[in-house]
Amino acid sequence: MNSVLEFFQTMGFMNLTWQQAVMLLVSFFLLYLAIKKQYEPLLLLPIAFGMLLTNLPGAGMFHQELWDAFLQPTLADGAANPAYHSYGAILKHGGLLDVLYIGVKAGVYPCLIFIGVGAMTDFGPLIANPKSFILGAAAQLGIFIAFLGANALGFTPAEAGSIGIIGGADGPTSIFLTSKLAPHLLGPIAIAAYSYMALVPVIQPPIMRMLTTEKERKIKMKQLRAVSKTEKIVFPVVITAIVALVLPDAAPLIGCLMLGNLMKECGVVDRLAKTAQNELMNIVVIFLGLTVGATATAGTFLTWKTLGILLMGIIAFCFGTMGGVLLAKLMNVFSKEKINPLIGSAGVSAVPMAARVSQMEGAKADPSNFLLMHAMGPNVAGVIGSAVAAGILLTMLG
């Protein structure tokens, strides 16, 4: 009889708190969005399932208390931290998701994903139209607006920087920076970043139409020049060297992005390029999603800060879109060759979704207008821009 009682006492149902029950419902909702609505399903599905696993009482798959004291030899008052430990304690006492989370904490998973992203990216439109760099930079306005707004709401500078990077519309970059500056906010920030990325076709069009006239939306741009293979090979090498020399903290992300692109463009390592695009990318996405979702425990997610993150995230996306469109309009004042301002909105690095939104809005104004390749320039520039912005924030706040 005692054994039966002990069995019932160890059941998860007997130890389930209302906070954990709420988090389980949130995970079910995110699974619904990933499967039924197909909102960024490749990452939202494993994130939601990781949230489900971490909030199951008694499963012991993720231990927030281990990470709270991770690599902190002293307390706030300068006294020795009795709970201090390093990776050895994680491997010895942690659960499955604790061990996998080491890849996030060490910044490994986002960088590996950037290798895959680089192997799938064509920088040709950006090379053919270097002005796209400026539009990609302007679309990072949302990052710094959200940083200031989050700081005004009472978030620490490190937390505000992590929230602001949501405006870059780049999930791996958001995870990379947050794991360095504010790991306790990793779950809410990752969920906000990928949710808003999926909503780009909903968020951007009203802003684009509000800031442009029908005449501007009908502007046709001349065909881009052909880009040589040599240019495509030299580009990732030069960009890596320049960015790393100016901003060393951005080197991991930019270096991995450009390595993947170089493997694609050089033509001599097709097996590596295909592996980066497929097997490597898919495996890392599973591990990254599960472990990021695991950080969304009841104690870290069910707070007023989560609402603040969601609020500032949408503001970051809106201002990023506005920044790109408004700068394109300003460039038209001084340029003989007019730019369709719609391509400025593609400067947020949701590749290629943001570029497709520019194409769709342009086609609504003039069905014969083809903006997709022109929009891909600012779009891939935004990938570089968000990584550079993350490096700036990490240098200033890390």
Secondary structure, 3 states (H helix, E strand, C coil): CHHHHHHHHHCHHHHCCHHHHHHHHHHHHHHHHHHCCCCCHHHHHHHHHHHHHHCCCCCCCCCHHHHHCECCCECCCCCECCCCECHHHHHHHCCHHHHHHHHHHCCHHHHHHHHHHHHCCCCHHHHHCCCHHHHHHHCCHHHHHHHHHHHHCCCCHHHHHHHHHHHHCCHHHHHHHHHHHCHHHHHHHHHHHHHHHHCHHHHHHHHHHHHCCHHHHCCCCCCCCCCCHHHHHHHHHHHHHHHHHHCHHHHHHHHHHHHHHHHHHHCCCHHHHHHHHHHHHHHHHHHHHHHHHHCCCHHHHCCHHHHHHHHHHHHHHHHHHHHHHHHHHHHHHHCCCCCCHHHHHHHCCCCCHHHHHHHHHHHHHCCCCCCHHHHHHHHHHHHHHHHHHHHHHHHHHC
